[in-house]
Amino acid sequence: MRLDHATLRTRDLDGHRRYFKDVFDLSEGFRPAFGFPGHWLYADGEPIVHLIPARAGVPVPDGSAECIDHVAFRRDDHDAFRRRLDDRGIPYSRMEVPEIGERRIFLHAPGGTLIEVAFRDSEPTEMSQEFNR
C-alpha cells in the first residue's frame, strides 16, 4: 500500500492550479468527466494532487473553505480488501472509473475523515459509478 493522492477543496481552483504548477512543477493532465469541475496535477506521470471546488454552505474548521477533502491510498488487493471490510461490518461506497481503469472504495475513519482506496485494473472496462459526491 502507498499514498496515492491528496484531494484539496478550494474556492479558487485556478489559483491553486497555478500555485501547484509554479511552486512544485506539477503539470495538469487527464481528469475523468466526473460532472463537477476540478483539476488533476501530475508528477512523473501520476496524478498526485486533485483540486475540487469547495462545497457551498459547508463550513470547514477555520471558515476558509480550504481543506483537504480526502487522502487516497493505492492497493492491489481489491476483492480481499472488500471482504475484509464486509467481514468487519465497515460501511463503504464504491466508484468505478473506466476511463482510467480504476476501482475505488470510500470509507470514513472513526473521526469522520474520508479515506479513498484506489485499485488499478490492468485494462479499463465498462463500469458504473456507484459513488456520487
PyMOL CGO cylinders between C-alpha atoms (Angstrom):
from pymol import cmd
from pymol.cgo import CYLINDER

trace = [
    CYLINDER, 0.00, 0.00, 0.00, 1.18, 3.52, -0.74, 0.3, 1, 1, 1, 1, 1, 1,
    CYLINDER, 1.18, 3.52, -0.74, -0.15, 7.04, -0.63, 0.3, 1, 1, 1, 1, 1, 1,
    CYLINDER, -0.15, 7.04, -0.63, -1.84, 7.74, -3.98, 0.3, 1, 1, 1, 1, 1, 1,
    CYLINDER, -1.84, 7.74, -3.98, -3.05, 11.36, -3.90, 0.3, 1, 1, 1, 1, 1, 1,
    CYLINDER, -3.05, 11.36, -3.90, -4.47, 14.18, -1.81, 0.3, 1, 1, 1, 1, 1, 1,
    CYLINDER, -4.47, 14.18, -1.81, -7.65, 15.99, -2.82, 0.3, 1, 1, 1, 1, 1, 1,
    CYLINDER, -7.65, 15.99, -2.82, -7.95, 19.65, -1.83, 0.3, 1, 1, 1, 1, 1, 1,
    CYLINDER, -7.95, 19.65, -1.83, -11.22, 21.62, -1.73, 0.3, 1, 1, 1, 1, 1, 1,
    CYLINDER, -11.22, 21.62, -1.73, -10.89, 25.28, -2.64, 0.3, 1, 1, 1, 1, 1, 1,
    CYLINDER, -10.89, 25.28, -2.64, -12.86, 28.35, -3.69, 0.3, 1, 1, 1, 1, 1, 1,
    CYLINDER, -12.86, 28.35, -3.69, -10.02, 29.25, -6.07, 0.3, 1, 1, 1, 1, 1, 1,
    CYLINDER, -10.02, 29.25, -6.07, -9.45, 26.31, -8.40, 0.3, 1, 1, 1, 1, 1, 1,
    CYLINDER, -9.45, 26.31, -8.40, -7.42, 28.29, -10.90, 0.3, 1, 1, 1, 1, 1, 1,
    CYLINDER, -7.42, 28.29, -10.90, -5.25, 29.96, -8.25, 0.3, 1, 1, 1, 1, 1, 1,
    CYLINDER, -5.25, 29.96, -8.25, -4.45, 26.62, -6.65, 0.3, 1, 1, 1, 1, 1, 1,
    CYLINDER, -4.45, 26.62, -6.65, -3.80, 25.05, -10.06, 0.3, 1, 1, 1, 1, 1, 1,
    CYLINDER, -3.80, 25.05, -10.06, -1.28, 27.81, -10.90, 0.3, 1, 1, 1, 1, 1, 1,
    CYLINDER, -1.28, 27.81, -10.90, 0.32, 27.60, -7.44, 0.3, 1, 1, 1, 1, 1, 1,
    CYLINDER, 0.32, 27.60, -7.44, 0.99, 23.85, -7.59, 0.3, 1, 1, 1, 1, 1, 1,
    CYLINDER, 0.99, 23.85, -7.59, 2.22, 24.09, -11.17, 0.3, 1, 1, 1, 1, 1, 1,
    CYLINDER, 2.22, 24.09, -11.17, 4.55, 27.01, -10.41, 0.3, 1, 1, 1, 1, 1, 1,
    CYLINDER, 4.55, 27.01, -10.41, 5.83, 26.02, -6.96, 0.3, 1, 1, 1, 1, 1, 1,
    CYLINDER, 5.83, 26.02, -6.96, 6.03, 22.23, -7.35, 0.3, 1, 1, 1, 1, 1, 1,
    CYLINDER, 6.03, 22.23, -7.35, 6.47, 21.98, -11.13, 0.3, 1, 1, 1, 1, 1, 1,
    CYLINDER, 6.47, 21.98, -11.13, 3.38, 19.80, -11.47, 0.3, 1, 1, 1, 1, 1, 1,
    CYLINDER, 3.38, 19.80, -11.47, 1.65, 19.53, -14.82, 0.3, 1, 1, 1, 1, 1, 1,
    CYLINDER, 1.65, 19.53, -14.82, -2.06, 19.44, -15.50, 0.3, 1, 1, 1, 1, 1, 1,
    CYLINDER, -2.06, 19.44, -15.50, -3.25, 16.19, -17.02, 0.3, 1, 1, 1, 1, 1, 1,
    CYLINDER, -3.25, 16.19, -17.02, -6.21, 13.99, -17.82, 0.3, 1, 1, 1, 1, 1, 1,
    CYLINDER, -6.21, 13.99, -17.82, -9.15, 14.02, -15.42, 0.3, 1, 1, 1, 1, 1, 1,
    CYLINDER, -9.15, 14.02, -15.42, -12.25, 11.85, -15.94, 0.3, 1, 1, 1, 1, 1, 1,
    CYLINDER, -12.25, 11.85, -15.94, -15.54, 13.67, -16.56, 0.3, 1, 1, 1, 1, 1, 1,
    CYLINDER, -15.54, 13.67, -16.56, -16.93, 13.47, -13.01, 0.3, 1, 1, 1, 1, 1, 1,
    CYLINDER, -16.93, 13.47, -13.01, -19.72, 16.02, -13.52, 0.3, 1, 1, 1, 1, 1, 1,
    CYLINDER, -19.72, 16.02, -13.52, -18.13, 18.68, -11.32, 0.3, 1, 1, 1, 1, 1, 1,
    CYLINDER, -18.13, 18.68, -11.32, -15.14, 20.95, -12.04, 0.3, 1, 1, 1, 1, 1, 1,
    CYLINDER, -15.14, 20.95, -12.04, -11.61, 20.25, -10.95, 0.3, 1, 1, 1, 1, 1, 1,
    CYLINDER, -11.61, 20.25, -10.95, -8.01, 19.62, -11.96, 0.3, 1, 1, 1, 1, 1, 1,
    CYLINDER, -8.01, 19.62, -11.96, -5.62, 16.70, -11.63, 0.3, 1, 1, 1, 1, 1, 1,
    CYLINDER, -5.62, 16.70, -11.63, -1.98, 17.72, -11.30, 0.3, 1, 1, 1, 1, 1, 1,
    CYLINDER, -1.98, 17.72, -11.30, 0.72, 15.23, -12.20, 0.3, 1, 1, 1, 1, 1, 1,
    CYLINDER, 0.72, 15.23, -12.20, 4.30, 14.44, -11.22, 0.3, 1, 1, 1, 1, 1, 1,
    CYLINDER, 4.30, 14.44, -11.22, 6.25, 11.77, -13.08, 0.3, 1, 1, 1, 1, 1, 1,
    CYLINDER, 6.25, 11.77, -13.08, 3.12, 10.72, -15.00, 0.3, 1, 1, 1, 1, 1, 1,
    CYLINDER, 3.12, 10.72, -15.00, 0.98, 10.17, -11.88, 0.3, 1, 1, 1, 1, 1, 1,
    CYLINDER, 0.98, 10.17, -11.88, -1.85, 12.42, -10.66, 0.3, 1, 1, 1, 1, 1, 1,
    CYLINDER, -1.85, 12.42, -10.66, -0.88, 13.33, -7.09, 0.3, 1, 1, 1, 1, 1, 1,
    CYLINDER, -0.88, 13.33, -7.09, -2.87, 16.50, -6.32, 0.3, 1, 1, 1, 1, 1, 1,
    CYLINDER, -2.87, 16.50, -6.32, -6.58, 16.68, -7.12, 0.3, 1, 1, 1, 1, 1, 1,
    CYLINDER, -6.58, 16.68, -7.12, -8.34, 20.04, -6.85, 0.3, 1, 1, 1, 1, 1, 1,
    CYLINDER, -8.34, 20.04, -6.85, -12.12, 20.29, -6.46, 0.3, 1, 1, 1, 1, 1, 1,
    CYLINDER, -12.12, 20.29, -6.46, -14.45, 23.16, -5.57, 0.3, 1, 1, 1, 1, 1, 1,
    CYLINDER, -14.45, 23.16, -5.57, -15.37, 23.98, -2.01, 0.3, 1, 1, 1, 1, 1, 1,
    CYLINDER, -15.37, 23.98, -2.01, -18.91, 22.89, -1.19, 0.3, 1, 1, 1, 1, 1, 1,
    CYLINDER, -18.91, 22.89, -1.19, -21.26, 25.83, -0.96, 0.3, 1, 1, 1, 1, 1, 1,
    CYLINDER, -21.26, 25.83, -0.96, -22.64, 26.25, 2.55, 0.3, 1, 1, 1, 1, 1, 1,
    CYLINDER, -22.64, 26.25, 2.55, -20.39, 23.58, 4.08, 0.3, 1, 1, 1, 1, 1, 1,
    CYLINDER, -20.39, 23.58, 4.08, -18.11, 25.20, 6.65, 0.3, 1, 1, 1, 1, 1, 1,
    CYLINDER, -18.11, 25.20, 6.65, -14.66, 23.88, 7.39, 0.3, 1, 1, 1, 1, 1, 1,
    CYLINDER, -14.66, 23.88, 7.39, -12.99, 24.27, 10.78, 0.3, 1, 1, 1, 1, 1, 1,
    CYLINDER, -12.99, 24.27, 10.78, -11.23, 27.58, 10.09, 0.3, 1, 1, 1, 1, 1, 1,
    CYLINDER, -11.23, 27.58, 10.09, -14.06, 29.02, 7.96, 0.3, 1, 1, 1, 1, 1, 1,
    CYLINDER, -14.06, 29.02, 7.96, -11.87, 29.44, 4.87, 0.3, 1, 1, 1, 1, 1, 1,
    CYLINDER, -11.87, 29.44, 4.87, -13.50, 26.71, 2.74, 0.3, 1, 1, 1, 1, 1, 1,
    CYLINDER, -13.50, 26.71, 2.74, -9.97, 25.50, 2.01, 0.3, 1, 1, 1, 1, 1, 1,
    CYLINDER, -9.97, 25.50, 2.01, -9.35, 21.99, 3.27, 0.3, 1, 1, 1, 1, 1, 1,
    CYLINDER, -9.35, 21.99, 3.27, -8.06, 18.56, 2.47, 0.3, 1, 1, 1, 1, 1, 1,
    CYLINDER, -8.06, 18.56, 2.47, -11.14, 16.69, 1.30, 0.3, 1, 1, 1, 1, 1, 1,
    CYLINDER, -11.14, 16.69, 1.30, -9.61, 13.21, 1.50, 0.3, 1, 1, 1, 1, 1, 1,
    CYLINDER, -9.61, 13.21, 1.50, -6.45, 11.17, 1.12, 0.3, 1, 1, 1, 1, 1, 1,
    CYLINDER, -6.45, 11.17, 1.12, -6.16, 8.15, -1.10, 0.3, 1, 1, 1, 1, 1, 1,
    CYLINDER, -6.16, 8.15, -1.10, -4.11, 5.01, -0.78, 0.3, 1, 1, 1, 1, 1, 1,
    CYLINDER, -4.11, 5.01, -0.78, -3.30, 2.61, -3.61, 0.3, 1, 1, 1, 1, 1, 1,
    CYLINDER, -3.30, 2.61, -3.61, -3.60, -1.12, -3.09, 0.3, 1, 1, 1, 1, 1, 1,
    CYLINDER, -3.60, -1.12, -3.09, -3.71, -4.10, -5.42, 0.3, 1, 1, 1, 1, 1, 1,
    CYLINDER, -3.71, -4.10, -5.42, -5.97, -6.49, -3.49, 0.3, 1, 1, 1, 1, 1, 1,
    CYLINDER, -5.97, -6.49, -3.49, -9.48, -5.17, -4.30, 0.3, 1, 1, 1, 1, 1, 1,
    CYLINDER, -9.48, -5.17, -4.30, -11.51, -8.31, -3.64, 0.3, 1, 1, 1, 1, 1, 1,
    CYLINDER, -11.51, -8.31, -3.64, -9.64, -9.24, -0.45, 0.3, 1, 1, 1, 1, 1, 1,
    CYLINDER, -9.64, -9.24, -0.45, -9.92, -5.68, 0.85, 0.3, 1, 1, 1, 1, 1, 1,
    CYLINDER, -9.92, -5.68, 0.85, -13.69, -5.62, 0.23, 0.3, 1, 1, 1, 1, 1, 1,
    CYLINDER, -13.69, -5.62, 0.23, -14.06, -8.96, 2.03, 0.3, 1, 1, 1, 1, 1, 1,
    CYLINDER, -14.06, -8.96, 2.03, -12.07, -7.54, 4.95, 0.3, 1, 1, 1, 1, 1, 1,
    CYLINDER, -12.07, -7.54, 4.95, -14.43, -4.55, 5.20, 0.3, 1, 1, 1, 1, 1, 1,
    CYLINDER, -14.43, -4.55, 5.20, -17.52, -6.76, 4.81, 0.3, 1, 1, 1, 1, 1, 1,
    CYLINDER, -17.52, -6.76, 4.81, -16.27, -9.22, 7.46, 0.3, 1, 1, 1, 1, 1, 1,
    CYLINDER, -16.27, -9.22, 7.46, -15.81, -6.35, 9.91, 0.3, 1, 1, 1, 1, 1, 1,
    CYLINDER, -15.81, -6.35, 9.91, -19.10, -4.66, 9.07, 0.3, 1, 1, 1, 1, 1, 1,
    CYLINDER, -19.10, -4.66, 9.07, -17.34, -1.48, 7.95, 0.3, 1, 1, 1, 1, 1, 1,
    CYLINDER, -17.34, -1.48, 7.95, -19.57, 0.58, 5.65, 0.3, 1, 1, 1, 1, 1, 1,
    CYLINDER, -19.57, 0.58, 5.65, -18.14, 1.85, 2.38, 0.3, 1, 1, 1, 1, 1, 1,
    CYLINDER, -18.14, 1.85, 2.38, -19.17, 3.05, -1.05, 0.3, 1, 1, 1, 1, 1, 1,
    CYLINDER, -19.17, 3.05, -1.05, -17.64, 2.28, -4.40, 0.3, 1, 1, 1, 1, 1, 1,
    CYLINDER, -17.64, 2.28, -4.40, -16.81, 4.16, -7.57, 0.3, 1, 1, 1, 1, 1, 1,
    CYLINDER, -16.81, 4.16, -7.57, -15.56, 2.66, -10.78, 0.3, 1, 1, 1, 1, 1, 1,
    CYLINDER, -15.56, 2.66, -10.78, -13.72, 4.89, -13.24, 0.3, 1, 1, 1, 1, 1, 1,
    CYLINDER, -13.72, 4.89, -13.24, -13.44, 3.06, -16.57, 0.3, 1, 1, 1, 1, 1, 1,
    CYLINDER, -13.44, 3.06, -16.57, -11.57, 5.89, -18.33, 0.3, 1, 1, 1, 1, 1, 1,
    CYLINDER, -11.57, 5.89, -18.33, -8.52, 5.16, -16.22, 0.3, 1, 1, 1, 1, 1, 1,
    CYLINDER, -8.52, 5.16, -16.22, -9.18, 1.53, -15.30, 0.3, 1, 1, 1, 1, 1, 1,
    CYLINDER, -9.18, 1.53, -15.30, -9.68, 2.12, -11.60, 0.3, 1, 1, 1, 1, 1, 1,
    CYLINDER, -9.68, 2.12, -11.60, -11.98, 0.83, -8.91, 0.3, 1, 1, 1, 1, 1, 1,
    CYLINDER, -11.98, 0.83, -8.91, -12.28, 2.90, -5.75, 0.3, 1, 1, 1, 1, 1, 1,
    CYLINDER, -12.28, 2.90, -5.75, -13.59, 2.28, -2.29, 0.3, 1, 1, 1, 1, 1, 1,
    CYLINDER, -13.59, 2.28, -2.29, -14.52, 5.16, 0.03, 0.3, 1, 1, 1, 1, 1, 1,
    CYLINDER, -14.52, 5.16, 0.03, -14.83, 4.77, 3.79, 0.3, 1, 1, 1, 1, 1, 1,
    CYLINDER, -14.83, 4.77, 3.79, -14.67, 7.01, 6.83, 0.3, 1, 1, 1, 1, 1, 1,
    CYLINDER, -14.67, 7.01, 6.83, -12.14, 6.78, 9.63, 0.3, 1, 1, 1, 1, 1, 1,
    CYLINDER, -12.14, 6.78, 9.63, -13.62, 6.82, 13.15, 0.3, 1, 1, 1, 1, 1, 1,
    CYLINDER, -13.62, 6.82, 13.15, -13.32, 10.62, 13.38, 0.3, 1, 1, 1, 1, 1, 1,
    CYLINDER, -13.32, 10.62, 13.38, -15.08, 11.09, 10.05, 0.3, 1, 1, 1, 1, 1, 1,
    CYLINDER, -15.08, 11.09, 10.05, -12.12, 11.63, 7.73, 0.3, 1, 1, 1, 1, 1, 1,
    CYLINDER, -12.12, 11.63, 7.73, -12.86, 10.40, 4.21, 0.3, 1, 1, 1, 1, 1, 1,
    CYLINDER, -12.86, 10.40, 4.21, -10.42, 7.74, 3.01, 0.3, 1, 1, 1, 1, 1, 1,
    CYLINDER, -10.42, 7.74, 3.01, -10.23, 6.56, -0.60, 0.3, 1, 1, 1, 1, 1, 1,
    CYLINDER, -10.23, 6.56, -0.60, -8.58, 3.29, -1.55, 0.3, 1, 1, 1, 1, 1, 1,
    CYLINDER, -8.58, 3.29, -1.55, -7.78, 3.04, -5.27, 0.3, 1, 1, 1, 1, 1, 1,
    CYLINDER, -7.78, 3.04, -5.27, -7.17, -0.16, -7.21, 0.3, 1, 1, 1, 1, 1, 1,
    CYLINDER, -7.17, -0.16, -7.21, -5.87, -0.06, -10.77, 0.3, 1, 1, 1, 1, 1, 1,
    CYLINDER, -5.87, -0.06, -10.77, -7.15, -2.66, -13.19, 0.3, 1, 1, 1, 1, 1, 1,
    CYLINDER, -7.15, -2.66, -13.19, -4.89, -3.81, -15.98, 0.3, 1, 1, 1, 1, 1, 1,
    CYLINDER, -4.89, -3.81, -15.98, -7.44, -2.84, -18.63, 0.3, 1, 1, 1, 1, 1, 1,
    CYLINDER, -7.44, -2.84, -18.63, -10.21, -0.22, -18.41, 0.3, 1, 1, 1, 1, 1, 1,
    CYLINDER, -10.21, -0.22, -18.41, -13.60, -1.93, -18.50, 0.3, 1, 1, 1, 1, 1, 1,
    CYLINDER, -13.60, -1.93, -18.50, -17.21, -0.81, -18.71, 0.3, 1, 1, 1, 1, 1, 1,
    CYLINDER, -17.21, -0.81, -18.71, -18.17, 0.04, -15.17, 0.3, 1, 1, 1, 1, 1, 1,
    CYLINDER, -18.17, 0.04, -15.17, -20.85, 2.06, -13.47, 0.3, 1, 1, 1, 1, 1, 1,
    CYLINDER, -20.85, 2.06, -13.47, -20.37, 4.85, -10.94, 0.3, 1, 1, 1, 1, 1, 1,
    CYLINDER, -20.37, 4.85, -10.94, -21.82, 3.94, -7.56, 0.3, 1, 1, 1, 1, 1, 1,
    CYLINDER, -21.82, 3.94, -7.56, -20.47, 6.83, -5.52, 0.3, 1, 1, 1, 1, 1, 1,
    CYLINDER, -20.47, 6.83, -5.52, -21.91, 10.27, -6.11, 0.3, 1, 1, 1, 1, 1, 1,
    CYLINDER, -21.91, 10.27, -6.11, -20.26, 13.24, -4.48, 0.3, 1, 1, 1, 1, 1, 1,
]
cmd.load_cgo(trace, "trace")
